[in-house]
Amino acid sequence: MKKSEGAAAILEICIERGWRIACAESLTGGLLADAFVSVPGASRAFAGSLVIYDIREKERVLGVDGAILREKGAVEEEVALEMARGAGRVFSPSPSPLLLLSTTGVAGPDWDGFKPVGTVCCAVLAPENPPLLKTFRFCGSREEVRRLAVAKTVKAALSLITGSFVE
């Protein structure tokens, strides 16, 4: 399944359910948002995405626990979860329930001092579902890691909201 197909399916489901989509991105730098806004009619369900790259801004803007960031770094499932929740707070004035997605990771070429290149964590929070947290380890160039992070996050979100595994 192509990233755009998965994003289109998520948008369709969100429109049917009256949900909006909000994201918090780090290593993907807007590519996750692009997966959605590349689909015609995305504005019917896509609220927006926050690109928060700097570790200090993850704490300040998204409310990520600074102690975790200092002790473990930004590439942790718990950080991805807090990033998604932070996006939820920013976009919470939305009158509709929110599907929240986040990405954080090390695209390379250098490691971050905590995790090796290719490590990516994502979080997906959907109404009436427990959070889905995933850690991936990808090989490839910086751009390949970023593209894979988006593809796997979209698949994880689709799996969660449909209740079935998506390949």
SULRANOR-V206691 format. One record per residue. SS is DSSP state (A for helix, B for strand, O for the rest). PHI is phi in radians with two decimals (NA if undefined). Layout:
SS/PHI
SS/PHI
//
This chain:
O/NA
O/-1.30
A/-0.93
A/-1.17
A/-1.16
A/-1.12
A/-1.10
A/-1.09
A/-1.12
A/-1.10
A/-1.03
A/-1.06
A/-1.11
A/-1.10
A/-1.10
A/-1.07
A/-1.58
O/1.33
O/-1.68
B/-2.04
B/-1.97
B/-2.38
B/-2.27
B/-2.24
B/-2.15
O/-2.09
O/-1.07
O/-1.37
O/0.85
O/1.80
A/-1.17
A/-1.16
A/-1.03
A/-1.05
A/-1.01
A/-1.44
A/-1.27
O/-1.30
O/-1.60
O/-0.98
O/1.48
A/-1.00
A/-1.10
A/-1.25
O/-2.40
B/-1.54
B/-1.41
B/2.79
B/-2.48
B/-1.83
B/-1.74
O/-2.10
O/-1.62
O/-1.27
A/-1.08
A/-1.17
A/-1.27
A/-1.06
A/-1.25
A/-1.23
A/-1.50
A/-1.69
O/1.38
O/-1.18
O/-1.03
A/-1.08
A/-1.13
A/-1.12
A/-1.05
A/-1.28
A/-1.49
A/-2.08
O/1.58
O/-1.53
O/-1.77
O/-2.49
A/-1.04
A/-1.10
A/-1.17
A/-1.02
A/-1.09
A/-1.18
A/-1.11
A/-1.09
A/-1.11
A/-1.08
A/-1.08
A/-1.07
A/-1.18
A/-1.14
O/-1.68
O/-1.10
O/-1.09
O/-1.00
O/-1.27
O/-1.90
O/-1.04
B/-1.92
B/-1.66
B/-1.96
B/-2.27
B/-2.53
B/-2.38
B/-2.59
B/3.11
O/-2.06
O/-1.47
O/1.66
O/-1.45
O/-1.87
O/-1.30
O/-1.68
O/1.62
O/-2.14
O/-2.19
O/-1.29
O/-0.97
O/1.68
B/-1.42
B/-2.38
B/-2.07
B/-2.37
B/-2.32
B/-2.31
B/-2.10
O/-2.12
O/-0.90
O/1.09
O/-2.37
O/-1.21
O/-1.05
B/-1.88
B/-2.08
B/-2.37
B/-2.15
B/-2.13
B/-2.23
O/-1.88
O/-1.97
O/2.43
O/-1.22
A/-0.95
A/-1.16
A/-1.13
A/-1.06
A/-1.13
A/-1.14
A/-1.11
A/-1.04
A/-1.14
A/-1.03
A/-1.23
A/-1.19
A/-1.08
A/-1.10
A/-1.08
A/-1.12
A/-1.12
A/-1.07
A/-1.13
A/-1.39
A/-1.69
O/1.30
O/-2.44
O/-1.22
O/-2.00
O/-1.51
//
